[in-house]
Amino acid sequence: MKRYKLLFKGRVQGVGFRFTAKMIADRLNLTGNVKNLYSYDVESYVQGEEENIDRFIYELQNQRFIRIESIDKTEVDLIDYEKSFDIVG
């Protein structure tokens, strides 16, 4: 089990990114959250099995309207009480 903070840069706002991230995360049994930033980037915390997190990123990179130019990926501490993946902003 791992938890990462992900910062997505590119054309990631106004293209259904957060809804798509939630849909993928729910299907892959990941917890965490996703939110838009004022910088027009998107920040996400994602927790689960490493291979499911890798799949989450891969699927986001291969969406029709989303254009991810870069991803900053930082491992962070696990959260025990988290039960779902939420859109927070």
Helices and strands as residue ranges (DSSP letters): E 2-11, H 17-27, E 31-36, E 42-48, H 50-61, E 67-75, E 85-87
